[in-house]
Amino acid sequence: MRAEARDVFQLALMEINREETRRRVEQELERARIYKMVGFVRRETQQTPSYEPRYHGATNTTSNQIENVAIFNVDTEARLKQAYDRVNAALRGLSRMEKDIINMRYLDEEDVQDFNVYNELALSERSYYRRKSRALYKMAFAMRLEVFIGEETA
């Protein structure tokens, strides 16, 4: 058996840690919602110097505050934009009802509870939770956020 086929076969036999997978997807959806609402708040450099004496030995390193802030701003904004785009790409793979559930529950501007969503969509509670769960797991696989039992959690 080829190494790739063996890895895929072993992956199919592993059991998914449902709680950790759901938590990761919800965390990613929360980041996407905040980015959608607020965007990225850039850091700025400190304008006034510190007049406190600093007693330390020579480190032979220089600190360039402007460079550090610029790197942080560019890298963080790119990472948030990439995560937001990944969520949108995963949403495109869902059915209409699943998209509505995820958008209303996680991506709308205000914090909406589950019972508000299933009442507005005219779904039974049981049907809502089944569809929501299915949508979250589809998104987990699309965004590669699934966690398997026995895997280290980050």
PESULGI-V755754 format. One record per backbone hydrogen bond with DSSP energy under -0.5 kcal/mol. CO is the residue of the C=O (numbers start at 0). NH is the residue of the N-H. Records with the same first field share a line. If there is no record, write none. Layout:
CO->NH, NH
This chain:
1->5
2->6
3->7
4->8
5->9
6->10
7->11
8->12
9->13
14->148
15->17
16->20
17->21
18->22
19->23
20->24
21->25
22->26
23->27
24->28
25->29
26->30
27->31
28->32
29->33
30->34
31->35
32->36
33->37, 38
34->38
39->41
52->54
53->55
61->63
62->64
63->67
64->68
65->69
66->70
67->71
68->72
69->73
70->74
71->75
72->76
73->77
74->78
75->79
76->80
77->81
78->82
79->83
80->84
81->85
82->86
83->87
84->88
85->89
86->90
87->91
88->92
89->92
90->93
94->98
95->99
96->100
97->101
98->102
99->103
100->104
101->105, 106
102->106, 107
109->111
112->116
113->117
114->118
115->119
116->120
117->122
118->121
123->127
124->128
125->129
126->130
127->131
128->132
129->133
130->134
131->135
132->136
133->137
134->138
135->139
136->140
137->141
138->142
139->143, 144, 145
146->16
147->150
